[in-house]
Amino acid sequence: MKIYITNIFPSSLKNKLTNINKYLVNSLTKYELVSEEYGIHIIENDVIYRMEPNFNPDTKLIKNFININTELLIDNTDYKMIPVTSQLPVNYILTKMTIYEYQIDKKSNLKMIVECLNEPVSQNVFFSQNKQMDTNTIPINFYFIYNDKKIDLSDRFFKEEFNVFLSHLN
């Protein structure tokens, strides 16, 4: 299940990600291939998957969570990743993203995910000393993943972990 904070925009996280670096547990590169004919495909670890949503209309909007001006959108849509071994679309849009995963504790059920695009620093693209292109990381999406079937918003541990992230994002 995904939990979105509706009143914090992803672009506002750009300068705040360094504040939560100590909670970074993983970063990976993901390619998203989108086409009208075949939908959304994800390329991870050199394997191509077709994303097939199993829509669960049980979404909830919670206002004033933890007695502050925070709106949560809880989305129970489940995505099946089906390996693709045959044809890919001819017309598509390919997006390369860097995914950052943050977690307070390895045993925690709550994980914050930030999806970022890398964009050149200037329009005059140049390479640095180590032959890498200088880029800015631009957050385009963020959400929380809760690894349990049912969420208890009154759970003390959930609130504490959520508050840690929220304190750095506001």
Secondary structure as the mmCIF struct_conf table of DSSP 4:
data_model
#
loop_
_struct_conf.conf_type_id
_struct_conf.id
_struct_conf.beg_label_comp_id
_struct_conf.beg_label_asym_id
_struct_conf.beg_label_seq_id
_struct_conf.end_label_comp_id
_struct_conf.end_label_asym_id
_struct_conf.end_label_seq_id
STRN STRN1 LYS A 2 ILE A 5
TURN_TY1_P TURN_TY1_P1 THR A 6 ASN A 7
BEND BEND1 ILE A 8 ILE A 8
HELX_RH_3T_P HELX_RH_3T_P1 PRO A 10 LEU A 13
TURN_TY1_P TURN_TY1_P2 LYS A 14 LYS A 16
HELX_RH_3T_P HELX_RH_3T_P2 LEU A 17 TYR A 23
STRN STRN2 LEU A 24 SER A 35
TURN_TY1_P TURN_TY1_P3 GLU A 36 TYR A 38
STRN STRN3 GLY A 39 GLU A 44
TURN_TY1_P TURN_TY1_P4 ASN A 45 ASP A 46
STRN STRN4 VAL A 47 ASN A 54
STRN STRN5 LYS A 60 ILE A 62
BEND BEND2 ASN A 64 ASN A 64
HELX_RH_3T_P HELX_RH_3T_P3 PHE A 65 ASN A 67
BEND BEND3 ILE A 68 ASN A 69
STRN STRN6 LEU A 72 ASP A 75
STRN STRN7 ASP A 78 PRO A 83
BEND BEND4 SER A 86 SER A 86
BEND BEND5 VAL A 90 ASN A 91
STRN STRN8 ILE A 93 TYR A 102
BEND BEND6 ILE A 104 ASP A 105
TURN_TY1_P TURN_TY1_P5 LYS A 106 LYS A 107
BEND BEND7 ASN A 109 ASN A 109
STRN STRN9 LEU A 110 PRO A 120
BEND BEND8 VAL A 121 ASN A 124
STRN STRN10 PHE A 127 PHE A 127
TURN_TY1_P TURN_TY1_P6 GLN A 129 ASN A 130
BEND BEND9 LYS A 131 LYS A 131
STRN STRN11 MET A 133 MET A 133
STRN STRN12 THR A 135 TYR A 146
BEND BEND10 ASP A 148 LYS A 150
TURN_TY1_P TURN_TY1_P7 LEU A 153 SER A 154
HELX_RH_AL_P HELX_RH_AL_P1 ARG A 156 LEU A 169
#
